[in-house]
């Protein structure tokens, strides 16, 4: 083997020792600390869940109040298309080229020099 191959083999054998090494088992204090941390995280998660549910309930109540105040006549009407983009005003399957319409002047202008 060449010198480079020996160096690679030596590095691989050193890395194998590090990879196969095991950590010692956690002490009882570490286990208790981990359990306490897990309980604290669970309590925080429950608190955040309750806050989220309250916020969602408030939002739903606000929505119901404002929609009920709007009245039944304002629901489900057709939206005016005066300020809508051209593509939303077109009916389905009308986006392609249309015959019989006048072309723009730009289509027939001379190329730029």
N, CA, C and O of each residue as an XYZ file, in Angstrom:
452
protein
N       0.841     -1.179      0.000
C       0.000      0.000      0.000
C       0.883      1.239      0.000
O       2.012      1.233      0.491
N       0.336      2.277     -0.558
C       1.070      3.531     -0.595
C       0.896      4.265      0.728
O       0.072      3.906      1.568
N       1.687      5.279      0.871
C       1.656      6.052      2.116
C       0.291      6.722      2.308
O      -0.218      6.784      3.427
N      -0.293      7.218      1.231
C      -1.593      7.873      1.312
C      -2.667      6.877      1.774
O      -3.519      7.226      2.592
N      -2.633      5.665      1.267
C      -3.602      4.644      1.646
C      -3.462      4.301      3.130
O      -4.462      4.093      3.818
N      -2.208      4.242      3.627
C      -1.986      3.951      5.048
C      -2.567      5.068      5.927
O      -3.140      4.799      6.983
N      -2.419      6.293      5.493
C      -2.950      7.427      6.268
C      -4.476      7.376      6.318
O      -5.083      7.638      7.356
N      -5.084      7.035      5.184
C      -6.547      6.928      5.141
C      -7.005      5.791      6.036
O      -7.980      5.944      6.771
N      -6.334      4.668      5.992
C      -6.700      3.522      6.822
C      -6.555      3.860      8.307
O      -7.406      3.477      9.110
N      -5.503      4.562      8.676
C      -5.289      4.959     10.063
C      -6.393      5.915     10.527
O      -6.902      5.782     11.640
N      -6.755      6.859      9.689
C      -7.818      7.804     10.044
C      -9.154      7.093     10.190
O      -9.936      7.416     11.084
N      -9.419      6.132      9.322
C     -10.678      5.381      9.403
C     -10.731      4.544     10.677
O     -11.787      4.448     11.303
N      -9.619      3.941     11.069
C      -9.622      3.125     12.284
C      -9.798      4.006     13.526
O     -10.433      3.582     14.491
N      -9.253      5.208     13.518
C      -9.439      6.119     14.652
C     -10.896      6.582     14.721
O     -11.470      6.702     15.803
N     -11.476      6.837     13.564
C     -12.870      7.262     13.533
C     -13.792      6.140     13.984
O     -14.815      6.402     14.616
N     -13.449      4.904     13.673
C     -14.279      3.772     14.085
C     -14.323      3.662     15.603
O     -15.361      3.328     16.176
N     -13.206      3.939     16.248
C     -13.183      3.899     17.709
C     -14.091      4.959     18.314
O     -14.764      4.702     19.312
N     -14.115      6.115     17.735
C     -14.973      7.199     18.235
C     -16.441      6.867     17.992
O     -17.290      7.119     18.848
N     -16.733      6.310     16.844
C     -18.112      6.002     16.488
C     -18.670      4.897     17.375
O     -19.838      4.948     17.761
N     -17.867      3.916     17.698
C     -18.346      2.774     18.474
C     -18.364      3.031     19.981
O     -18.889      2.210     20.732
N     -17.817      4.128     20.428
C     -17.801      4.434     21.855
C     -19.220      4.710     22.332
O     -20.028      5.284     21.602
N     -19.518      4.297     23.569
C     -20.852      4.493     24.127
C     -20.779      5.507     25.256
O     -19.788      5.593     25.980
N     -21.850      6.268     25.384
C     -21.939      7.224     26.478
C     -22.348      6.487     27.747
O     -23.030      5.464     27.680
N     -21.943      6.995     28.884
C     -22.366      6.349     30.129
C     -23.860      6.575     30.352
O     -24.447      7.523     29.830
N     -24.457      5.684     31.140
C     -25.884      5.807     31.445
C     -26.120      7.079     32.259
O     -25.269      7.455     33.065
N     -27.254      7.747     32.066
C     -27.518      8.972     32.823
C     -27.701      8.669     34.307
O     -28.213      7.619     34.695
N     -27.270      9.617     35.110
C     -27.396      9.457     36.557
C     -28.849      9.701     36.967
O     -29.621     10.264     36.190
N     -29.226      9.289     38.166
C     -30.603      9.531     38.614
C     -30.964     11.022     38.628
O     -32.107     11.386     38.350
N     -29.991     11.881     38.951
C     -30.254     13.318     38.940
C     -30.566     13.801     37.520
O     -31.466     14.616     37.312
N     -29.812     13.288     36.557
C     -30.050     13.667     35.166
C     -31.408     13.156     34.689
O     -32.105     13.841     33.941
N     -31.780     11.953     35.122
C     -33.079     11.412     34.752
C     -34.209     12.246     35.353
O     -35.212     12.502     34.686
N     -34.054     12.672     36.609
C     -35.068     13.497     37.254
C     -35.166     14.859     36.569
O     -36.259     15.389     36.370
N     -34.018     15.415     36.214
C     -34.020     16.708     35.536
C     -34.703     16.596     34.173
O     -35.445     17.495     33.776
N     -34.459     15.514     33.465
C     -35.097     15.311     32.167
C     -36.608     15.151     32.323
O     -37.377     15.677     31.520
N     -37.027     14.425     33.353
C     -38.462     14.241     33.596
C     -39.118     15.577     33.964
O     -40.217     15.880     33.499
N     -38.441     16.373     34.800
C     -38.983     17.679     35.178
C     -39.078     18.596     33.967
O     -40.053     19.333     33.818
N     -38.075     18.553     33.108
C     -38.095     19.378     31.900
C     -39.242     18.957     30.986
O     -39.913     19.802     30.393
N     -39.462     17.652     30.875
C     -40.537     17.159     30.033
C     -41.896     17.588     30.584
O     -42.778     17.971     29.816
N     -42.074     17.528     31.904
C     -43.329     17.962     32.520
C     -43.555     19.462     32.313
O     -44.674     19.901     32.049
N     -42.485     20.231     32.435
C     -42.586     21.682     32.236
C     -42.977     22.002     30.794
O     -43.822     22.864     30.556
N     -42.368     21.313     29.840
C     -42.712     21.516     28.439
C     -44.160     21.122     28.169
O     -44.849     21.789     27.398
N     -44.630     20.035     28.802
C     -46.010     19.589     28.616
C     -46.980     20.624     29.176
O     -48.010     20.903     28.561
N     -46.658     21.201     30.348
C     -47.504     22.228     30.941
C     -47.540     23.469     30.049
O     -48.603     24.063     29.863
N     -46.407     23.862     29.501
C     -46.349     25.012     28.603
C     -47.168     24.754     27.345
O     -47.851     25.650     26.849
N     -47.101     23.539     26.833
C     -47.863     23.174     25.641
C     -49.362     23.244     25.917
O     -50.121     23.736     25.082
N     -49.792     22.762     27.071
C     -51.210     22.830     27.443
C     -51.674     24.283     27.562
O     -52.766     24.633     27.115
N     -50.831     25.126     28.170
C     -51.182     26.539     28.330
C     -51.331     27.211     26.969
O     -52.290     27.949     26.746
N     -50.389     26.961     26.057
C     -50.453     27.542     24.726
C     -51.669     27.031     23.961
O     -52.279     27.775     23.193
N     -52.025     25.759     24.171
C     -53.190     25.188     23.512
C     -54.467     25.890     23.982
O     -55.339     26.196     23.170
N     -54.580     26.143     25.280
C     -55.747     26.835     25.811
C     -55.828     28.265     25.284
O     -56.911     28.735     24.933
N     -54.697     28.957     25.227
C     -54.682     30.316     24.693
C     -55.100     30.339     23.226
O     -55.834     31.231     22.801
N     -54.638     29.370     22.461
C     -55.002     29.288     21.046
C     -56.498     29.039     20.891
O     -57.149     29.655     20.046
N     -57.042     28.139     21.702
C     -58.475     27.857     21.618
C     -59.297     29.090     21.961
O     -60.314     29.352     21.318
N     -58.872     29.851     22.963
C     -59.601     31.071     23.328
C     -59.550     32.091     22.196
O     -60.554     32.730     21.883
N     -58.378     32.239     21.586
C     -58.244     33.192     20.484
C     -59.110     32.775     19.299
O     -59.724     33.621     18.648
N     -59.159     31.488     19.020
C     -59.989     31.002     17.923
C     -61.470     31.219     18.224
O     -62.237     31.577     17.330
N     -61.874     31.007     19.465
C     -63.265     31.237     19.846
C     -63.636     32.713     19.708
O     -64.716     33.044     19.220
N     -62.726     33.601     20.143
C     -63.000     35.041     20.014
C     -63.129     35.430     18.539
O     -64.009     36.210     18.175
N     -62.263     34.892     17.704
C     -62.307     35.203     16.279
C     -63.606     34.702     15.655
O     -64.215     35.400     14.844
N     -64.027     33.509     16.026
C     -65.269     32.955     15.484
C     -66.471     33.781     15.935
O     -67.378     34.033     15.142
N     -66.488     34.202     17.194
C     -67.587     35.028     17.686
C     -67.624     36.378     16.969
O     -68.697     36.853     16.597
N     -66.483     36.985     16.778
C     -66.421     38.258     16.062
C     -66.927     38.102     14.632
O     -67.667     38.948     14.130
N     -66.529     37.033     13.992
C     -66.976     36.779     12.612
C     -68.491     36.611     12.566
O     -69.157     37.159     11.688
N     -69.028     35.852     13.512
C     -70.482     35.630     13.542
C     -71.223     36.937     13.780
O     -72.252     37.187     13.151
N     -70.712     37.781     14.686
C     -71.375     39.057     14.977
C     -71.356     39.975     13.760
O     -72.369     40.594     13.435
N     -70.220     40.066     13.090
C     -70.124     40.994     11.958
C     -70.894     40.481     10.749
O     -71.469     41.286     10.017
N     -70.927     39.201     10.517
C     -71.668     38.652      9.388
C     -73.164     38.715      9.650
O     -73.936     38.945      8.720
N     -73.591     38.517     10.883
C     -75.013     38.601     11.212
C     -75.485     40.046     11.087
O     -76.626     40.281     10.691
N     -74.644     41.011     11.411
C     -75.008     42.422     11.322
C     -75.089     42.879      9.862
O     -75.790     43.843      9.552
N     -74.384     42.200      8.980
C     -74.387     42.589      7.578
C     -75.748     42.352      6.941
O     -76.107     43.034      5.981
N     -76.498     41.412      7.453
C     -77.832     41.145      6.938
C     -77.816     40.122      5.835
O     -76.790     39.885      5.198
N     -78.980     39.509      5.614
C     -79.034     38.448      4.601
C     -78.974     38.975      3.172
O     -78.634     38.220      2.261
N     -79.293     40.242      2.950
C     -79.284     40.782      1.596
C     -77.895     40.959      1.024
O     -77.742     41.046     -0.195
N     -76.882     41.015      1.862
C     -75.529     41.262      1.377
C     -74.740     39.983      1.179
O     -73.569     40.041      0.805
N     -75.323     38.877      1.409
C     -74.595     37.613      1.253
C     -74.803     37.037     -0.140
O     -75.893     37.136     -0.702
N     -73.786     36.453     -0.679
C     -73.894     35.668     -1.895
C     -74.176     36.447     -3.162
O     -74.611     35.854     -4.149
N     -73.951     37.722     -3.175
C     -74.189     38.501     -4.386
C     -73.039     38.364     -5.357
O     -71.962     37.885     -4.999
N     -73.274     38.794     -6.609
C     -72.218     38.745     -7.613
C     -71.301     39.950     -7.415
O     -71.769     41.065     -7.185
N     -70.025     39.721     -7.505
C     -69.043     40.778     -7.347
C     -68.934     41.547     -8.648
O     -68.881     40.945     -9.720
N     -68.900     42.869     -8.568
C     -68.746     43.672     -9.770
C     -67.340     43.487    -10.332
O     -66.363     43.396     -9.588
N     -67.258     43.433    -11.660
C     -65.957     43.178    -12.287
C     -65.335     44.436    -12.893
O     -64.491     44.338    -13.783
N     -65.734     45.587    -12.433
C     -65.181     46.808    -13.008
C     -63.716     46.999    -12.664
O     -62.953     47.485    -13.499
N     -63.302     46.636    -11.470
C     -61.918     46.837    -11.060
C     -61.124     45.533    -11.054
O     -60.038     45.468    -10.478
N     -61.654     44.512    -11.684
C     -60.985     43.220    -11.695
C     -60.007     43.166    -12.866
O     -60.209     43.858    -13.864
N     -58.959     42.363    -12.763
C     -58.030     42.207    -13.889
C     -58.734     41.577    -15.088
O     -59.773     40.932    -14.942
N     -58.166     41.767    -16.260
C     -58.774     41.274    -17.492
C     -58.961     39.764    -17.465
O     -59.979     39.261    -17.941
N     -58.012     39.044    -16.925
C     -58.090     37.583    -16.948
C     -59.224     37.062    -16.077
O     -59.743     35.980    -16.353
N     -59.630     37.784    -15.040
C     -60.741     37.310    -14.223
C     -62.083     37.714    -14.818
O     -63.101     37.102    -14.497
N     -62.108     38.719    -15.667
C     -63.366     39.125    -16.301
C     -63.727     38.207    -17.465
O     -64.896     38.125    -17.841
N     -62.758     37.527    -18.034
C     -63.021     36.658    -19.171
C     -63.744     35.401    -18.712
O     -63.496     34.895    -17.618
N     -64.615     34.917    -19.534
C     -65.308     33.670    -19.238
C     -64.365     32.504    -19.463
O     -63.355     32.658    -20.149
N     -64.669     31.340    -18.904
C     -63.806     30.176    -19.146
C     -63.684     29.881    -20.634
O     -64.652     30.051    -21.376
N     -62.542     29.453    -21.069
C     -62.208     29.094    -22.446
C     -62.233     30.295    -23.390
O     -62.417     30.133    -24.596
N     -62.051     31.492    -22.848
C     -61.977     32.666    -23.710
C     -60.602     33.313    -23.656
O     -60.425     34.420    -24.164
N     -59.642     32.658    -23.060
C     -58.338     33.276    -22.879
C     -57.483     33.226    -24.140
O     -56.485     33.940    -24.224
N     -57.840     32.416    -25.106
C     -57.043     32.299    -26.320
C     -57.291     33.453    -27.277
O     -58.031     34.379    -26.942
N     -56.691     33.419    -28.461
C     -56.898     34.491    -29.433
C     -58.349     34.525    -29.912
O     -58.981     33.488    -30.113
N     -58.847     35.721    -30.085
C     -60.222     35.912    -30.514
C     -60.213     36.560    -31.904
O     -59.492     37.533    -32.124
N     -60.993     36.037    -32.824
C     -61.076     36.614    -34.155
C     -62.029     37.798    -34.178
O     -62.903     37.900    -33.317
N     -61.876     38.695    -35.147
C     -62.793     39.792    -35.322
C     -62.509     40.992    -34.454
O     -63.283     41.949    -34.467
N     -61.469     40.978    -33.729
C     -61.119     42.127    -32.901
C     -59.984     42.887    -33.565
O     -59.138     42.301    -34.241
N     -59.975     44.177    -33.368
C     -58.910     44.966    -33.985
C     -57.597     44.739    -33.249
O     -57.567     44.640    -32.022
N     -56.531     44.658    -34.001
C     -55.232     44.423    -33.405
C     -54.619     45.744    -32.984
O     -54.971     46.809    -33.492
N     -53.707     45.649    -32.055
C     -53.065     46.864    -31.587
C     -52.067     47.374    -32.623
O     -51.615     46.620    -33.485
N     -51.734     48.634    -32.534
C     -50.776     49.228    -33.461
C     -49.386     48.656    -33.240
O     -48.561     48.652    -34.153
N     -49.130     48.186    -32.062
C     -47.801     47.627    -31.773
C     -47.550     46.354    -32.562
O     -46.402     46.032    -32.869
N     -48.593     45.636    -32.889
C     -48.437     44.390    -33.617
C     -47.937     44.639    -35.032
O     -47.312     43.753    -35.615
N     -48.190     45.823    -35.612
C     -47.821     46.095    -36.985
C     -46.707     47.119    -37.107
O     -46.381     47.543    -38.216
N     -46.121     47.521    -36.002
C     -45.080     48.541    -36.073
C     -43.776     47.933    -36.590
O     -43.566     46.722    -36.522
N     -42.925     48.783    -37.096
C     -41.641     48.348    -37.618
C     -40.728     47.959    -36.458
O     -40.865     48.495    -35.359
N     -39.809     47.044    -36.689
C     -38.895     46.660    -35.616
C     -38.006     47.813    -35.197
O     -37.682     48.690    -35.997
N     -37.622     47.800    -33.947
C     -36.759     48.875    -33.424
C     -35.379     48.777    -34.046
O     -34.881     47.681    -34.303
N     -34.763     49.931    -34.289
C     -33.444     49.948    -34.924
C     -32.372     50.023    -33.889
O     -31.188     50.048    -34.228
